[in-house]
Amino acid sequence: MRKSVINFLQLKHIFSWVAYNFGLLRMFSSKNNSIIVAYHHVLPENDKRIQFLQPGMYVSEKSFESHMKYLVAHYDVVPLNDIIHAGKTRKACSVTFDDGWSDNYEYAYPILKKYKIPATFFLATNFIGTNKWPWPDRMSYYIHNSASEEIDSIVSQLQDNFEAGKCLSKLQALPRNKSLAAEYLIDTLKQLNNDDLKSAIDIIEKNVSCNHSELSALLPFLTWEQINEMSNNNMSFGAHTHNHIILDRVKQDQIKDEIATSQAILADKLKKKIDTFSYPNGWYNQHAVDTLGALGFTIAVTTRKGTVKESESNLALRRILIHDDIADTLPMFACRLEKRLFLF
């Protein structure tokens, strides 16, 4: 007889369905635990970008609306600046978005307005109004649109040109599974210092032959016109560096420049004080924290999972990342929000 194999994700789906539909969530629910949820892309289910975006970078438009409806019913949904002191009588939640994607305006913003939800959008200011895709998305696009032989050639070029390229040898075994190959390439490149990262990206982009005009035509980022409209309609904006630089990979003077530049541009464009920040990739060091404090920031968010109460400081607040591969059903989403179920 053929044995059926249930993987961990299937088990989580089953458990979350039982917990959600039979009232078991109340057993795990903790009162007065304020949380911050974090999104990136919100896209229709048939959107072309889903073909190459990392699974952890998007939720469907349908999922997002179900999430917002659930939050309004079960939490006090408050602006990010109020989350520190919220949740005294009922659980509180703040909604955030990283990077400044154009789909946030097209698909998330109408839903946020529908449910009267204030949200905070963290912007990498050098990308606003441009068709520049950040390097992880470009790398993923290249992998998904390159033949196996081309991937092998890219790895050989990286190995020949700089020492850190040797750690990419595993990539040659993954080209048939483009999603895994893209994830591995991006995760590996993120470990490099900024100079090596630039060298690796330059080598890759000189050796890919795929036509990425379609990628450039997608206009990925918000425009200042859209941002101003949202700012005038209950949405808040914070800094996310100028070039989406991972702050613990660069020198101290560049940390200050990246943070201060994004803060100044946002303050000038929006005519508002900018005192909230999101660390790119969620990674930071003590110098970054100290720099934020010196520049007048009062809140900064990370990608470390946890409640507001569990956070190390107001300049290192924990969040709960939400994306479709872990929260594509309402039971999965509901379970992911509960502190005692953070395995979700």
SEFIDO-578831 format. One record per residue (C-alpha): residue number from 0; x, y, z. Coordinates in Angstrom, 1 decimal. Each point is the difference from the previous one (the first is absolute). Example, Ala and Ser with C-alpha at 12.3 -4.5 7.8 and 13.67 -1.06 7.14 Angstrom:
2
+-----+--------+--------+--------+
!   k !     px !     py !     pz !
+-----+--------+--------+--------+
!   0 !   12.3 !   -4.5 !    7.8 !
!   1 !    1.4 !    3.4 !   -0.7 !
+-----+--------+--------+--------+
This chain:
344
+-----+--------+--------+--------+
!   k !     px !     py !     pz !
+-----+--------+--------+--------+
!   0 !    0.0 !    0.0 !    0.0 !
!   1 !    1.3 !    3.5 !   -0.9 !
!   2 !    0.8 !    2.1 !    3.1 !
!   3 !   -1.1 !    3.6 !    0.0 !
!   4 !    2.4 !    2.6 !    1.2 !
!   5 !   -1.2 !    3.1 !    1.8 !
!   6 !    2.6 !    2.7 !    0.1 !
!   7 !    0.4 !    2.7 !    2.7 !
!   8 !   -1.9 !    2.6 !   -2.0 !
!   9 !   -2.9 !   -2.3 !   -0.4 !
!  10 !    0.0 !   -0.7 !    3.7 !
!  11 !   -0.1 !    3.7 !    0.7 !
!  12 !   -3.0 !    0.4 !   -2.4 !
!  13 !   -1.8 !   -2.8 !    1.8 !
!  14 !    0.7 !    1.2 !    3.5 !
!  15 !   -0.9 !    3.6 !   -0.8 !
!  16 !   -3.3 !   -1.0 !   -1.6 !
!  17 !   -0.9 !   -2.0 !    3.1 !
!  18 !    1.1 !    2.7 !    2.4 !
!  19 !   -1.8 !    2.7 !   -2.0 !
!  20 !   -3.3 !   -1.8 !   -0.6 !
!  21 !   -0.4 !   -1.7 !    3.4 !
!  22 !    0.8 !    3.0 !    2.1 !
!  23 !    3.4 !   -1.3 !    1.2 !
!  24 !    1.7 !    3.3 !   -0.8 !
!  25 !   -1.4 !    1.3 !    3.3 !
!  26 !    2.2 !   -2.5 !    1.9 !
!  27 !    3.1 !    1.5 !   -1.6 !
!  28 !   -1.1 !    3.7 !   -0.1 !
!  29 !    1.8 !    2.4 !    2.3 !
!  30 !   -1.6 !    3.2 !    1.0 !
!  31 !    1.7 !    3.4 !   -0.3 !
!  32 !    2.8 !   -1.2 !   -2.3 !
!  33 !    0.3 !    2.7 !   -2.6 !
!  34 !    1.5 !   -1.0 !   -3.3 !
!  35 !    1.2 !    1.5 !   -3.2 !
!  36 !   -0.6 !   -1.8 !   -3.3 !
!  37 !    2.2 !    0.5 !   -3.0 !
!  38 !   -0.7 !   -0.3 !   -3.8 !
!  39 !    1.9 !    0.6 !   -3.2 !
!  40 !   -2.0 !   -0.6 !   -3.2 !
!  41 !   -3.8 !   -0.3 !   -0.3 !
!  42 !   -0.8 !   -1.5 !   -3.4 !
!  43 !   -2.9 !   -1.5 !   -2.0 !
!  44 !    0.3 !   -3.8 !   -0.3 !
!  45 !    0.7 !    0.1 !   -3.7 !
!  46 !    2.7 !    2.8 !    0.2 !
!  47 !    3.1 !   -0.5 !   -2.1 !
!  48 !    2.3 !    1.0 !    2.9 !
!  49 !   -1.0 !   -3.1 !    1.9 !
!  50 !    1.9 !   -2.1 !   -2.5 !
!  51 !    3.3 !    1.2 !    1.3 !
!  52 !   -0.5 !    1.7 !    3.3 !
!  53 !    1.3 !   -1.9 !    3.1 !
!  54 !   -3.0 !   -1.8 !    1.7 !
!  55 !    0.7 !    2.0 !    3.2 !
!  56 !   -0.5 !    3.3 !   -1.8 !
!  57 !   -3.7 !    0.1 !   -0.8 !
!  58 !   -3.6 !   -0.7 !    1.0 !
!  59 !   -2.9 !   -0.3 !   -2.4 !
!  60 !   -2.5 !    2.9 !   -0.1 !
!  61 !   -2.6 !   -2.5 !    1.2 !
!  62 !    2.1 !   -1.1 !    3.0 !
!  63 !    0.8 !    3.5 !    0.9 !
!  64 !   -3.7 !    1.1 !    0.2 !
!  65 !   -0.8 !   -3.0 !    2.2 !
!  66 !    2.9 !    0.9 !    2.3 !
!  67 !   -1.2 !    3.6 !    0.4 !
!  68 !   -3.5 !   -1.1 !    0.6 !
!  69 !    1.2 !   -2.4 !    2.7 !
!  70 !    2.2 !    2.7 !    1.7 !
!  71 !   -2.8 !    2.5 !    0.2 !
!  72 !   -2.2 !   -2.7 !    1.7 !
!  73 !    2.5 !   -1.2 !    2.5 !
!  74 !    2.5 !    2.9 !    0.7 !
!  75 !    0.1 !    3.7 !    0.6 !
!  76 !    1.8 !    0.9 !   -3.3 !
!  77 !    2.0 !    3.2 !    0.9 !
!  78 !    2.7 !    2.1 !   -1.7 !
!  79 !    3.5 !   -1.2 !    0.5 !
!  80 !    0.9 !    3.1 !    2.1 !
!  81 !   -2.7 !   -1.1 !    2.5 !
!  82 !    0.9 !   -3.7 !    0.3 !
!  83 !    2.4 !    0.4 !    2.9 !
!  84 !   -2.8 !    1.2 !    2.4 !
!  85 !   -2.9 !   -1.9 !   -1.6 !
!  86 !   -1.6 !   -3.3 !    1.0 !
!  87 !   -0.9 !    0.8 !    3.6 !
!  88 !   -3.6 !   -1.1 !   -0.4 !
!  89 !    0.1 !   -2.1 !   -3.2 !
!  90 !    2.7 !   -1.4 !   -2.2 !
!  91 !    1.5 !    2.6 !   -2.3 !
!  92 !    1.6 !   -0.3 !   -3.4 !
!  93 !    1.7 !    2.3 !   -2.5 !
!  94 !    0.3 !   -0.8 !   -3.7 !
!  95 !    3.3 !    0.8 !   -1.8 !
!  96 !    1.4 !   -0.4 !   -3.5 !
!  97 !    3.7 !    0.0 !   -1.1 !
!  98 !    1.7 !    1.4 !   -3.1 !
!  99 !   -2.7 !    2.2 !   -1.6 !
! 100 !   -1.4 !   -2.3 !   -2.8 !
! 101 !   -2.5 !    1.4 !   -2.5 !
! 102 !   -2.4 !   -2.8 !    0.7 !
! 103 !   -0.4 !    1.3 !    3.5 !
! 104 !   -1.9 !    2.9 !   -1.5 !
! 105 !   -1.8 !   -2.0 !   -2.7 !
! 106 !   -1.2 !   -2.9 !    2.2 !
! 107 !    0.7 !    0.5 !    3.7 !
! 108 !   -1.0 !    3.7 !    0.3 !
! 109 !   -3.6 !   -0.5 !   -1.1 !
! 110 !   -0.5 !   -2.8 !    2.5 !
! 111 !    1.6 !    2.0 !    2.8 !
! 112 !   -2.4 !    2.9 !   -0.8 !
! 113 !   -3.0 !   -2.4 !   -0.1 !
! 114 !    0.7 !   -1.3 !    3.5 !
! 115 !    1.2 !    3.4 !    1.3 !
! 116 !    3.4 !   -1.4 !    0.9 !
! 117 !    3.0 !    2.3 !    0.6 !
! 118 !    3.2 !   -1.5 !   -1.4 !
! 119 !    3.7 !    1.0 !   -0.1 !
! 120 !    2.0 !   -0.4 !   -3.2 !
! 121 !    3.8 !    0.0 !    0.2 !
! 122 !    1.7 !    1.4 !   -3.1 !
! 123 !    3.4 !   -0.5 !   -1.5 !
! 124 !    0.1 !    3.6 !   -1.4 !
! 125 !    2.4 !   -0.5 !   -3.0 !
! 126 !   -2.4 !   -2.4 !   -1.6 !
! 127 !   -3.2 !    2.1 !    0.2 !
! 128 !   -1.5 !    0.9 !   -3.4 !
! 129 !    2.5 !   -2.2 !   -1.8 !
! 130 !    0.0 !   -3.4 !   -1.8 !
! 131 !    3.1 !   -1.1 !    2.0 !
! 132 !   -0.5 !   -3.5 !    1.4 !
! 133 !    2.0 !   -0.8 !    3.1 !
! 134 !    2.8 !   -2.5 !   -0.6 !
! 135 !   -1.8 !   -3.0 !    1.7 !
! 136 !   -2.9 !    0.3 !   -2.4 !
! 137 !    2.4 !    0.4 !   -3.0 !
! 138 !    1.9 !   -3.1 !    1.1 !
! 139 !   -3.2 !   -2.0 !    0.3 !
! 140 !   -1.2 !    1.1 !   -3.4 !
! 141 !    3.3 !   -0.9 !   -1.6 !
! 142 !   -0.1 !   -3.5 !    1.5 !
! 143 !   -3.6 !   -0.6 !   -1.0 !
! 144 !    0.9 !    1.1 !   -3.6 !
! 145 !    3.4 !   -1.7 !   -0.5 !
! 146 !    0.8 !   -3.5 !   -1.3 !
! 147 !    1.9 !   -2.5 !    2.2 !
! 148 !    3.2 !    0.5 !   -2.1 !
! 149 !   -0.2 !    3.8 !    0.5 !
! 150 !   -0.3 !   -0.5 !    3.8 !
! 151 !    3.1 !   -2.2 !   -0.1 !
! 152 !    1.9 !    2.7 !   -1.9 !
! 153 !   -1.0 !    2.7 !    2.4 !
! 154 !    1.2 !   -2.1 !    3.0 !
! 155 !    3.3 !   -0.7 !   -1.8 !
! 156 !    0.5 !    3.7 !   -0.6 !
! 157 !   -0.7 !    0.8 !    3.6 !
! 158 !    2.5 !   -2.6 !    1.2 !
! 159 !    2.7 !    1.2 !   -2.4 !
! 160 !   -0.4 !    3.7 !    0.9 !
! 161 !   -0.1 !    0.1 !    3.8 !
! 162 !    0.4 !   -2.2 !    3.0 !
! 163 !   -3.5 !    0.2 !    1.4 !
! 164 !   -1.3 !   -1.4 !   -3.3 !
! 165 !    1.1 !   -3.5 !    1.1 !
! 166 !   -3.0 !   -0.3 !    2.4 !
! 167 !   -2.4 !    0.1 !   -3.0 !
! 168 !    1.1 !   -3.4 !   -1.3 !
! 169 !   -3.2 !   -1.6 !    1.4 !
! 170 !   -2.0 !    2.2 !   -2.5 !
! 171 !    1.1 !   -2.3 !   -2.8 !
! 172 !   -1.9 !   -2.8 !    1.5 !
! 173 !   -3.3 !    2.0 !    0.2 !
! 174 !   -0.7 !    1.5 !   -3.4 !
! 175 !   -2.9 !   -2.4 !   -0.8 !
! 176 !   -1.9 !    1.4 !    3.1 !
! 177 !    0.2 !    3.6 !   -0.9 !
! 178 !   -1.7 !    1.2 !    3.3 !
! 179 !    2.5 !   -1.9 !    2.2 !
! 180 !    2.9 !    1.2 !   -2.2 !
! 181 !   -1.1 !    3.6 !    0.3 !
! 182 !   -0.5 !   -0.2 !    3.8 !
! 183 !    3.4 !   -1.6 !    0.4 !
! 184 !    1.7 !    2.7 !   -2.2 !
! 185 !   -1.7 !    2.9 !    1.8 !
! 186 !    0.7 !   -1.4 !    3.5 !
! 187 !    3.6 !   -0.6 !   -0.8 !
! 188 !    0.6 !    3.4 !   -1.5 !
! 189 !   -1.6 !    1.6 !    3.1 !
! 190 !    2.9 !   -1.4 !    2.1 !
! 191 !    2.6 !    2.0 !   -2.0 !
! 192 !    1.3 !    3.4 !    1.0 !
! 193 !   -1.2 !    2.8 !   -2.1 !
! 194 !    3.0 !    0.2 !   -2.3 !
! 195 !    0.0 !   -3.7 !   -0.8 !
! 196 !   -3.7 !    0.1 !   -0.5 !
! 197 !    0.4 !    2.8 !   -2.6 !
! 198 !    2.7 !   -2.0 !   -1.7 !
! 199 !   -2.2 !   -3.2 !   -0.1 !
! 200 !   -3.0 !    1.9 !   -1.4 !
! 201 !    2.1 !    1.6 !   -2.7 !
! 202 !    1.4 !   -3.3 !   -1.1 !
! 203 !   -3.4 !   -1.6 !   -0.1 !
! 204 !   -1.6 !    2.9 !   -2.0 !
! 205 !    2.8 !   -0.1 !   -2.5 !
! 206 !   -0.5 !   -3.7 !   -0.6 !
! 207 !   -3.8 !   -0.4 !   -0.3 !
! 208 !   -1.5 !    0.1 !   -3.4 !
! 209 !   -3.7 !    0.1 !    0.9 !
! 210 !   -1.9 !    3.0 !   -1.2 !
! 211 !   -1.2 !    1.8 !    3.1 !
! 212 !   -1.8 !    2.9 !   -1.8 !
! 213 !   -3.2 !   -1.5 !    1.4 !
! 214 !    1.3 !    0.3 !    3.5 !
! 215 !    0.9 !    3.7 !   -0.6 !
! 216 !   -3.4 !    0.7 !   -1.4 !
! 217 !   -1.8 !   -1.2 !    3.1 !
! 218 !    0.7 !    3.3 !    1.9 !
! 219 !    0.3 !   -1.6 !    3.4 !
! 220 !    0.1 !    3.0 !    2.3 !
! 221 !   -2.4 !    2.6 !    1.3 !
! 222 !    0.1 !    3.5 !   -1.4 !
! 223 !    0.1 !    3.1 !    2.1 !
! 224 !   -3.4 !    1.0 !   -1.2 !
! 225 !   -1.4 !   -3.3 !    1.3 !
! 226 !    1.9 !    0.3 !    3.3 !
! 227 !   -1.4 !    3.5 !    0.6 !
! 228 !   -3.5 !   -1.1 !   -0.7 !
! 229 !    0.3 !   -2.9 !    2.5 !
! 230 !    1.7 !    2.3 !    2.5 !
! 231 !   -3.1 !    2.3 !   -0.2 !
! 232 !   -2.3 !   -3.0 !    0.7 !
! 233 !    1.1 !   -1.4 !    3.3 !
! 234 !    3.1 !   -1.9 !   -1.2 !
! 235 !    3.5 !    0.7 !    1.6 !
! 236 !    3.4 !   -0.3 !   -1.5 !
! 237 !    3.4 !   -0.8 !    1.5 !
! 238 !    3.6 !   -0.4 !   -1.2 !
! 239 !    1.5 !   -3.2 !   -1.3 !
! 240 !    3.5 !    1.4 !   -1.0 !
! 241 !    0.6 !    1.7 !   -3.3 !
! 242 !    1.4 !   -3.0 !   -2.0 !
! 243 !   -1.5 !   -2.9 !    2.0 !
! 244 !    3.5 !   -0.7 !    1.5 !
! 245 !    0.3 !   -2.8 !    2.6 !
! 246 !    1.4 !    2.1 !    2.8 !
! 247 !    2.2 !   -2.5 !    1.8 !
! 248 !    1.9 !   -0.6 !   -3.3 !
! 249 !    1.3 !    3.5 !   -0.5 !
! 250 !    2.3 !    2.5 !    1.8 !
! 251 !   -1.3 !    2.4 !    2.7 !
! 252 !    0.1 !    3.1 !   -2.1 !
! 253 !   -2.1 !   -1.7 !   -2.7 !
! 254 !   -2.5 !   -1.1 !    2.6 !
! 255 !   -0.6 !    3.6 !    1.1 !
! 256 !   -0.1 !    1.3 !   -3.6 !
! 257 !   -2.6 !   -2.6 !   -1.1 !
! 258 !   -2.3 !    0.7 !    3.0 !
! 259 !    0.4 !    3.8 !    0.0 !
! 260 !   -0.5 !    0.3 !   -3.8 !
! 261 !   -3.2 !   -2.0 !    0.0 !
! 262 !   -1.3 !    1.9 !    3.0 !
! 263 !    0.7 !    3.4 !   -1.6 !
! 264 !   -1.5 !   -0.9 !   -3.3 !
! 265 !   -3.2 !   -1.3 !    1.6 !
! 266 !   -0.3 !    3.0 !    2.3 !
! 267 !    0.4 !    2.4 !   -3.0 !
! 268 !   -2.5 !   -1.9 !   -2.3 !
! 269 !   -2.7 !   -0.5 !    2.6 !
! 270 !    0.5 !    3.1 !    2.1 !
! 271 !   -0.2 !   -2.2 !    3.1 !
! 272 !    2.3 !   -1.2 !    2.8 !
! 273 !    1.5 !   -3.3 !   -0.8 !
! 274 !    0.8 !   -2.0 !    3.2 !
! 275 !   -0.8 !   -3.6 !   -1.0 !
! 276 !    2.5 !   -2.4 !   -1.7 !
! 277 !    0.2 !   -3.6 !   -1.3 !
! 278 !    3.3 !   -1.8 !   -0.2 !
! 279 !    0.5 !   -1.4 !   -3.5 !
! 280 !   -0.1 !   -3.8 !    0.2 !
! 281 !   -0.6 !    0.6 !    3.7 !
! 282 !    3.8 !   -0.1 !    0.7 !
! 283 !    1.7 !    2.7 !    2.1 !
! 284 !    2.8 !    0.6 !    2.5 !
! 285 !    0.4 !    2.3 !    3.0 !
! 286 !    1.4 !    2.8 !   -2.0 !
! 287 !   -3.1 !    0.0 !   -2.2 !
! 288 !   -2.2 !    0.2 !    3.2 !
! 289 !    2.1 !    2.8 !    1.4 !
! 290 !   -0.1 !    1.9 !   -3.3 !
! 291 !   -3.8 !   -0.2 !   -0.1 !
! 292 !   -0.2 !    1.3 !    3.6 !
! 293 !    2.3 !    2.9 !   -0.8 !
! 294 !   -2.1 !    0.9 !   -3.1 !
! 295 !   -3.2 !    0.2 !    2.0 !
! 296 !   -1.7 !   -3.3 !   -0.9 !
! 297 !   -2.3 !   -1.3 !    2.6 !
! 298 !   -1.0 !   -3.4 !   -1.5 !
! 299 !    1.9 !   -2.5 !   -2.1 !
! 300 !   -1.2 !   -3.4 !   -1.1 !
! 301 !    1.9 !   -3.2 !   -0.7 !
! 302 !   -0.9 !   -3.4 !   -1.5 !
! 303 !    0.5 !   -1.8 !    3.2 !
! 304 !   -3.2 !   -1.9 !    0.9 !
! 305 !   -1.8 !    0.9 !    3.2 !
! 306 !   -2.3 !    2.4 !    1.7 !
! 307 !    0.6 !    3.6 !    0.8 !
! 308 !    0.5 !   -0.9 !    3.7 !
! 309 !    2.7 !   -2.5 !   -0.9 !
! 310 !    2.0 !    2.6 !   -2.0 !
! 311 !    3.4 !    1.1 !    1.2 !
! 312 !   -0.8 !    3.7 !   -0.3 !
! 313 !   -2.2 !    2.5 !   -1.9 !
! 314 !    2.8 !    0.1 !   -2.6 !
! 315 !    0.0 !   -3.7 !   -0.4 !
! 316 !   -3.7 !   -1.0 !   -0.1 !
! 317 !   -0.9 !   -3.5 !   -1.0 !
! 318 !   -2.5 !   -0.7 !   -2.7 !
! 319 !   -1.9 !   -2.9 !   -1.5 !
! 320 !    0.7 !   -0.5 !   -3.7 !
! 321 !   -3.0 !   -1.0 !   -2.1 !
! 322 !    0.2 !   -1.6 !   -3.4 !
! 323 !   -2.1 !   -2.5 !   -1.9 !
! 324 !    2.2 !   -3.1 !    0.4 !
! 325 !   -0.6 !    0.1 !    3.7 !
! 326 !   -3.3 !    1.9 !    0.3 !
! 327 !   -2.0 !   -0.8 !   -3.1 !
! 328 !   -3.1 !   -1.0 !    2.0 !
! 329 !   -1.7 !    1.9 !    2.7 !
! 330 !    0.6 !   -2.8 !    2.6 !
! 331 !    3.7 !    0.1 !   -0.8 !
! 332 !    0.1 !    3.8 !    0.3 !
! 333 !   -1.9 !   -0.1 !    3.3 !
! 334 !    2.3 !   -2.6 !    1.5 !
! 335 !    3.1 !    1.9 !   -1.2 !
! 336 !   -1.1 !    3.1 !    2.0 !
! 337 !   -0.2 !   -1.8 !    3.4 !
! 338 !    3.2 !    0.1 !    2.1 !
! 339 !   -0.4 !   -3.6 !    1.1 !
! 340 !   -0.2 !   -1.2 !   -3.6 !
! 341 !    3.0 !    1.8 !   -1.4 !
! 342 !    1.1 !   -3.2 !   -1.6 !
! 343 !   -2.4 !    1.1 !   -2.7 !
+-----+--------+--------+--------+
